[in-house]
């Protein structure tokens, strides 16, 4: 039997990269899918592929997650699509390239809105209903930059650190209600995140960083992520040798601080 047969899974940031790859993996495992992203045309292509892979009633809900006022209504639409949500994967995000001194506050606000406040608002809308239905699972994409301060990522690293605090709190408060949380911590995955990252003045970075280009494929990441969600793991690190920094931070924080200062962030 497929691992997620008839379970309703909502994924944000599903038009490319990790979100797209996990949608296909869930579709193969029998899930009923709701996919959200900014790009409606790309999202329709994802839905068509999901339908061909085993999710015939997949639903597209395109939305700009930076429009925070509209998020409660988006969550209502997602819930009404199938009358329940069993797994909610907050994956959407945007990165940043700029020093703390130079980065405009409008950039910091936008990154925090998309990467932190949007998942918080959507989770707060979905969580009470999950509890009322007898339980469910939340997953969220953070980053290795959420484990330690990362040069040129003041807003991005802050948002990803904040996600850890929020979702660990949700887990602690609602474990008794059969709510489980899986925190997904990617290192380098070969996605378009650096292409769409915001420069210090808000312009798009517009190029693939060398580290990103050398990362693991989204498909490889998706296999690990979906397996972790199936096993209801608390946290999963996704990437390659760069993940050693997460362990150095945990056990040797002083050494991690020294190494972070030497990272070539672009």
Secondary structure, DSSP 8 states (H G I E B T S, - for coil): --TTTT-EEEEESTTSHHHHHHHHHHHHTT-EEEEE-S-HHHHHHHHHHHHHHT-TT-EE----TT-GGGHHHHHHHHHHHHT--SEEEE-----EEB-TTTS-HHHHHHHHIIIIIHHHHHHHHHHHHHHHTT-EEEEEE--GGGTS--TTBHHHHHHHHHHHHHHHHHHHHHGGGTEEEEEEEE--B-SSHHHH-EETTS-B--S--HHHHTSB-HHHHHHHHHHHHHTT-SEEEESSGGGHHHHHHHH-HHHHHHHHTT----
